[in-house]
């Protein structure tokens, strides 16, 4: 398809309707139905069993954590949890799926009728309804770029446990889609059931897109968009497809129902296949796996194990700790960042001071080093001790920066480093008083001007004392002492 200009997302002629299907690979130790490692990154075709290879006579055994993880996700997204659900066989052939079918759920999913709220650009909330969340297994992987003549098959991914999260067609723009996906990624990471890495394929998104005249209630013909491997590509692909459909309709044509692949290199879509309907898969109940039963006791236990979810934590950081919405959202971006912040706060007791340090300096280092907060070299206790030195005016702001930079590679405590670097501020009045006296005595004209209303000269007096002390003086104490001495001279 030819590349087109960006979509008219503010069109008064058309409105966009988007529904999403998000697949999340689960962080279980073993696969969905086979006792073999689920670890990513192993050598090709090493995480396999006869079941993964589709050998006759092999029987699947349900991984208990697959059920536990999906129920947690259902609870976290306000879903109803079915007390009884069943697996089904979804029959279709791909070279990387030796069985010829995928074990999934069809008409009786385990989670249904949920929702999450997203924040729109104007600050208002919008509720996105979740139709269902169901369990299934992943297929293997076909590799087309390592052999000039053949496609290669890696079955390590075959049987990896997945959950599929299906929305109603409630999204109406790429921005809303981005906000929804960000929320889903955040939730699965908080629950520690998926790492949310789109680049590695552990979080994948397919989008169903249609347009219709503004005011129309009937849905238009939709296309399904696949192969979007980053949040940025999701946004780009949606903008492209919305524009393509608008162009087709404005030119007098009709949108054709089809599955499209996004080509991130050419920044365009290409046709993959005409859209299958559900009956093409010849679903029927999986005969080798019994129904999944979720008891009230199991449900209560899993509900009690849920962590404080990001929306609740963000609200608490604002109401209880007095942080701004912007700071609270930033600090709760990931569960581990929020945990780190709270651990530092427990040492310092000043939420704003900790937030400033974590958001500005800690995030700067993490971004520069492409590092996760869990691997950060400064523990919460050490960072808290550094911030307390600044809060007690033992060191200055610039000294705190210098000590922080040193602590990145020096495991000693902040005070030891500050002393070695000669950065401890002097708060001894007997040491400072002669310097204050000398500055005032040597500048009678400026003292007179200050008393005459030029209060900005206070900075001059403090600066002279700081210079005399070689930067060691506590500026706040110097300020107070200068003011006292000037008043005494004027008395």
C-alpha positions in Angstrom: 0.0 0.0 0.0 1.2 3.5 -0.7 2.2 5.6 2.3 -0.3 8.4 3.0 -0.4 11.5 5.2 -1.3 11.2 8.9 -4.9 10.5 9.7 -7.4 13.3 10.3 -8.0 12.3 13.9 -10.1 15.3 14.6 -12.4 14.7 11.6 -16.0 15.9 11.9 -16.9 13.5 9.2 -15.8 10.2 10.6 -15.3 8.7 14.1 -12.9 5.8 14.8 -13.8 2.6 16.6 -11.0 0.4 18.0 -11.1 -2.8 19.9 -8.0 -4.5 21.2 -6.8 -8.1 21.8 -3.8 -8.1 24.0 -1.8 -11.3 24.6 0.4 -11.4 27.7 3.0 -14.2 28.1 3.0 -15.3 31.8 6.0 -15.6 34.0 5.3 -19.1 35.1 8.3 -21.4 35.7 7.0 -24.0 33.3 4.7 -24.1 30.2 0.9 -24.1 30.2 0.5 -27.8 29.9 4.0 -29.4 29.9 6.6 -29.7 32.7 9.4 -27.9 30.8 11.1 -24.5 31.4 9.3 -21.4 30.2 12.4 -19.3 30.3 13.0 -16.8 27.4 16.2 -16.8 25.5 17.3 -20.4 25.5 18.9 -22.0 22.4 16.3 -22.9 19.7 14.3 -26.0 20.3 15.7 -26.8 23.7 12.6 -26.0 25.9 10.5 -28.7 24.3 8.8 -32.0 25.2 7.0 -34.6 23.1 3.8 -32.6 23.9 5.3 -29.4 22.5 6.3 -31.4 19.4 2.8 -32.7 18.8 3.7 -36.3 19.3 0.6 -38.7 19.4 -0.4 -40.0 22.8 0.9 -37.1 24.8 -1.5 -35.6 27.4 -1.6 -32.0 28.7 -1.6 -31.2 32.4 -2.8 -27.8 33.4 -0.2 -25.5 35.1 -1.9 -24.3 38.4 -0.1 -20.9 38.2 -1.7 -20.2 34.8 -5.0 -20.2 36.6 -3.8 -18.2 39.6 -2.2 -15.6 37.4 -5.3 -15.1 35.2 -7.6 -14.8 38.2 -5.4 -12.1 39.6 -5.5 -10.2 36.3 -9.3 -10.6 36.3 -9.6 -9.3 39.8 -7.3 -6.4 39.0 -9.4 -5.4 36.0 -12.8 -5.6 37.8 -13.8 -8.8 36.0 -16.4 -11.4 37.0 -14.6 -14.7 37.7 -16.4 -17.8 36.3 -16.7 -20.5 39.0 -16.4 -23.0 36.1 -14.7 -22.6 32.8 -13.5 -25.0 30.1 -10.7 -25.3 27.5 -11.4 -25.7 23.8 -9.4 -26.8 20.8 -8.9 -24.1 18.2 -8.1 -25.9 15.0 -5.8 -24.4 12.4 -2.5 -25.3 10.8 0.7 -23.3 11.1 4.2 -24.9 10.6 5.2 -23.7 14.1 2.2 -25.5 15.7 2.8 -29.2 15.2 -0.4 -30.4 17.0 -2.5 -28.6 14.4 -4.6 -27.0 17.1 -4.2 -24.5 19.9 -5.6 -25.1 23.4 -7.6 -22.0 24.3 -11.0 -21.0 25.7 -14.0 -20.2 23.6 -17.5 -19.7 24.8 -16.7 -20.1 28.5 -13.8 -17.9 29.5 -12.6 -17.7 33.1 -12.8 -13.9 33.3 -15.5 -11.7 31.8 -17.2 -8.3 32.0 -14.5 -6.2 33.5 -13.1 -2.7 32.9 -10.3 -0.3 33.5 -10.3 3.5 33.5 -7.9 5.5 31.4 -6.9 9.2 31.6 -7.8 11.3 28.5 -5.8 14.2 27.2 -8.1 16.7 28.9 -7.6 15.0 32.3 -11.0 13.3 32.3 -11.5 9.6 32.8 -12.9 7.1 30.3 -14.0 3.6 31.1 -12.8 0.8 28.7 -14.9 -2.3 29.0 -13.2 -5.7 29.0 -15.3 -8.3 27.3 -13.2 -11.3 28.4 -9.8 -12.6 29.6 -9.1 -16.2 28.7 -6.3 -18.7 28.9 -4.5 -20.3 26.0 -1.1 -21.5 24.9 1.3 -19.8 22.5 2.5 -21.2 19.1 6.1 -21.6 18.2 8.0 -19.1 16.1 8.7 -19.1 12.4 12.0 -17.4 11.5 12.3 -16.0 8.0 15.5 -14.0 8.0 18.2 -16.4 8.9 18.2 -18.7 5.9 17.9 -17.4 2.3 16.0 -20.4 1.1 14.0 -21.8 4.1 11.9 -20.7 7.0 13.2 -22.0 10.3 11.1 -23.2 13.2 11.8 -22.7 16.9 9.3 -24.4 19.2 10.7 -23.0 22.5 7.7 -20.7 22.6 5.2 -23.5 21.8 3.0 -24.0 24.8 4.0 -20.8 26.6 1.1 -19.8 28.9 -0.8 -16.8 27.6 -3.8 -14.7 28.7 -5.7 -12.8 26.0 -7.5 -9.6 27.1 -10.3 -8.6 24.8 -11.9 -5.2 25.0 -15.3 -4.0 23.7 -14.9 -1.5 20.8 -14.7 1.4 23.3 -11.5 3.0 22.1 -11.7 5.9 19.7 -8.1 7.1 19.0 -4.5 6.1 19.0 -4.0 8.2 22.2 -6.7 6.2 24.0 -5.1 3.0 22.7 -1.7 4.0 24.0 -3.2 4.9 27.4 -5.0 1.6 27.7 -1.9 -0.5 26.7 0.2 1.5 29.2 -2.4 0.7 31.9 -2.4 -3.0 31.0 1.4 -3.2 31.0 1.5 -1.5 34.3 -1.0 -3.9 35.9 0.6 -7.1 34.7 4.0 -5.8 36.0 2.5 -4.8 39.4 1.0 -8.3 39.6 4.4 -9.8 38.5 2.6 -12.1 36.0 4.3 -10.7 32.9 7.3 -8.5 32.2 5.3 -6.5 29.6 8.2 -6.4 27.1 6.6 -5.8 23.6 10.0 -6.0 21.9 10.5 -9.6 23.1 6.9 -10.5 22.4 5.8 -11.1 25.9 3.1 -8.4 25.4 1.5 -8.4 22.0 -1.4 -6.4 20.7 -3.8 -6.9 17.8 -6.2 -4.1 17.0 -9.6 -4.2 15.2 -10.2 -0.8 13.5 -13.2 0.6 11.8 -14.5 4.1 10.9 -18.1 5.3 10.6 -19.8 8.6 9.9 -20.2 10.8 13.0 -23.5 10.1 14.6 -23.9 6.6 13.1 -24.4 3.8 15.7 -23.8 0.8 13.4 -20.2 -0.4 13.3 -18.3 -0.1 10.1 -16.3 -2.9 8.4 -13.3 -3.6 10.4 -9.7 -4.6 9.7 -7.4 -6.4 12.1 -3.9 -5.0 12.5 -1.1 -7.3 13.7 2.7 -7.3 14.2 2.9 -4.1 16.3 5.9 -4.8 18.4 6.2 -1.5 20.4 3.9 1.1 21.9 5.3 3.6 19.3 4.5 1.2 16.4 1.0 0.7 17.7 0.4 4.4 17.5 1.9 4.7 14.1 0.1 1.7 12.7 -3.3 3.0 14.0 -2.8 6.5 12.5 -1.8 4.9 9.2 -4.8 2.5 9.1 -7.3 5.2 10.2 -6.1 7.4 7.4 -6.2 4.6 4.9 -9.8 3.8 5.7 -10.8 7.4 5.5 -9.1 7.8 2.1 -10.9 4.6 0.8 -14.3 5.8 1.9 -13.8 9.4 0.7 -12.7 8.0 -2.7 -16.0 6.1 -3.0 -14.7 2.7 -2.1 -15.6 0.3 0.6 -13.3 -1.0 3.4 -12.6 -4.7 3.0 -12.5 -7.0 6.1 -9.0 -8.3 6.2 -6.0 -9.0 8.4 -3.1 -6.6 7.9 0.5 -6.7 9.0 2.3 -3.5 10.1 5.7 -3.0 8.4 7.7 -0.9 10.7 10.5 -0.4 8.2 8.3 0.9 5.4 5.8 2.5 7.8 2.8 0.9 6.1 0.5 -2.0 6.3 0.3 -5.0 4.0 -2.4 -7.7 3.6 -1.9 -10.9 5.5 -5.1 -12.8 4.8 -8.8 -12.4 4.5 -10.4 -12.5 7.9 -11.4 -15.9 9.4 -14.6 -16.1 11.4 -14.8 -18.2 14.5 -16.4 -21.2 12.8 -13.3 -21.6 10.6 -11.4 -22.7 13.7 -13.8 -25.6 14.4 -13.8 -25.0 18.1 -14.8 -28.0 20.3 -14.2 -28.7 24.0 -10.7 -29.9 24.9 -11.2 -33.6 25.8 -8.0 -34.0 27.8 -8.3 -31.2 30.3 -11.1 -31.2 32.9 -13.1 -28.0 33.6 -11.4 -25.3 35.7 -13.1 -24.8 39.0 -12.5 -21.6 41.0 -13.8 -22.0 44.6 -14.8 -19.1 46.9 -11.8 -20.0 49.1 -9.4 -19.8 46.2 -10.9 -16.5 45.0 -10.6 -15.0 48.5 -7.0 -16.2 48.8 -6.0 -14.7 45.5 -7.8 -11.5 46.2 -5.9 -11.1 49.5 -2.6 -11.7 47.7 -3.1 -8.8 45.3 -0.6 -5.9 45.7 -1.7 -2.3 46.0 -2.6 -1.5 42.4 -1.1 1.5 40.6 -4.3 3.6 40.5 -4.8 3.2 44.3 -1.1 3.8 45.0 -1.1 7.0 42.9 -4.1 8.3 44.8 -2.5 7.4 48.2 0.7 9.2 47.3 -1.3 12.3 46.7 -3.7 12.2 49.6 -1.5 10.8 52.3 2.0 12.0 51.3 0.9 15.3 49.7 2.6 14.7 46.3 1.4 16.4 43.1 -0.5 14.2 40.7 2.5 14.5 38.2 5.0 13.2 40.9 2.6 10.5 42.1 2.1 9.2 38.5 5.8 9.2 37.8 6.7 7.4 41.0 4.1 4.7 40.5 5.0 4.0 36.9 6.4 0.6 38.0 5.8 -1.3 41.2 9.6 -1.4 41.8 10.0 2.3 41.5 7.2 2.9 43.9 8.6 0.4 46.3 12.0 2.1 46.1 10.5 5.5 46.7 8.6 4.3 49.8 11.7 2.6 51.2 13.6 5.9 50.9 10.6 7.8 52.4 10.6 5.5 55.4 14.1 6.7 56.2 13.7 10.4 55.5 10.0 11.2 56.3 9.8 14.1 53.8 7.9 12.8 50.7 8.6 15.9 48.5 12.4 15.8 49.2 12.5 12.1 48.3 10.3 12.5 45.2 12.5 15.3 43.9 15.7 13.2 44.3 14.2 10.0 42.9 12.5 11.6 39.9 15.4 13.9 39.0 18.6 12.1 39.9 17.8 8.5 40.2 15.7 8.4 37.0 18.5 10.3 35.2 21.0 7.6 36.1 18.6 4.8 35.2 17.9 6.3 31.8 21.5 7.0 31.1 22.6 3.5 31.9 19.4 1.8 30.6 19.0 0.2 34.0 16.2 -1.1 36.1 15.6 0.3 39.6 16.0 -3.2 41.0 19.7 -3.1 39.8 20.4 0.5 41.0 23.6 0.7 42.9 22.4 3.0 45.7 20.1 1.2 48.2 17.1 3.1 49.6 18.8 3.2 53.1 21.9 4.9 51.7 20.0 7.4 49.5 17.7 8.2 52.5 20.8 8.9 54.6 22.1 11.3 51.9 18.8 13.2 51.7 18.8 13.5 55.5 22.2 15.1 55.4 20.8 17.8 53.1 17.5 18.1 55.2 19.6 18.8 58.3 21.7 21.3 56.5 24.8 19.2 57.1 25.5 19.5 53.4 24.4 21.9 50.6 22.4 21.1 47.5 25.5 21.1 45.3 27.3 18.9 47.9 24.4 16.4 47.8 24.8 16.2 44.0 28.5 15.5 44.4 28.0 12.9 47.1 25.3 11.2 45.1 27.5 10.9 42.0 30.3 9.5 44.2 27.9 6.9 45.7 27.1 5.4 42.3 30.5 3.7 42.4 31.4 4.0 46.1 29.6 1.7 48.5 30.4 3.7 51.6 27.8 5.8 53.4 26.9 9.3 52.4 28.4 11.0 55.5 31.8 9.3 55.2 32.0 10.3 51.5 30.9 13.9 52.3 33.6 14.2 55.0 36.3 12.8 52.7 35.3 15.3 50.0 35.3 18.1 52.6 31.6 18.9 52.0 30.2 19.0 55.5 28.8 22.4 56.3 30.1 24.2 59.4 27.3 25.1 61.8 29.6 26.1 64.7 28.8 29.7 65.7 32.1 30.2 67.3 33.8 29.4 63.9 31.4 31.6 61.9 31.0 34.6 64.1 34.4 36.2 63.5 33.8 35.9 59.7 30.4 37.5 59.9 31.7 40.3 62.1 34.6 41.0 59.6 32.3 41.1 56.6 29.9 43.6 58.3 32.7 45.7 59.6 34.4 46.0 56.2 31.2 47.0 54.4 29.5 49.8 56.4 28.1 51.4 53.3 26.4 48.2 52.3 25.0 47.7 55.8 23.6 51.2 55.6 22.1 50.5 52.2 20.5 47.3 53.5 19.0 49.1 56.4 17.7 51.7 53.9 15.7 49.0 52.2 18.0 47.2 49.8 17.3 43.8 51.3 18.9 42.1 48.2 22.3 42.9 49.7 21.8 40.0 52.1 23.0 37.7 49.4 26.2 39.8 49.2 26.9 39.4 52.9 26.2 35.6 52.9 28.3 35.2 49.8 31.3 36.9 51.4 31.0 34.7 54.5 30.7 31.6 52.4 33.8 32.7 50.5 35.7 33.3 53.7 34.8 29.9 55.0 35.8 28.3 51.7 32.2 27.1 51.2 32.0 25.2 54.4 29.6 27.5 56.2 25.9 26.6 56.6 24.2 29.2 54.4 21.0 29.3 56.5 22.9 29.8 59.7 25.1 32.5 58.1 21.9 34.3 56.9 20.5 34.3 60.4 23.8 35.4 62.0 24.3 38.3 59.5 20.7 39.5 60.1 21.3 39.4 63.8 24.6 41.2 63.6 23.2 44.0 61.4 20.4 44.5 63.8 22.8 44.7 66.7 24.9 47.3 64.8 21.7 49.3 64.1 20.5 49.2 67.7 
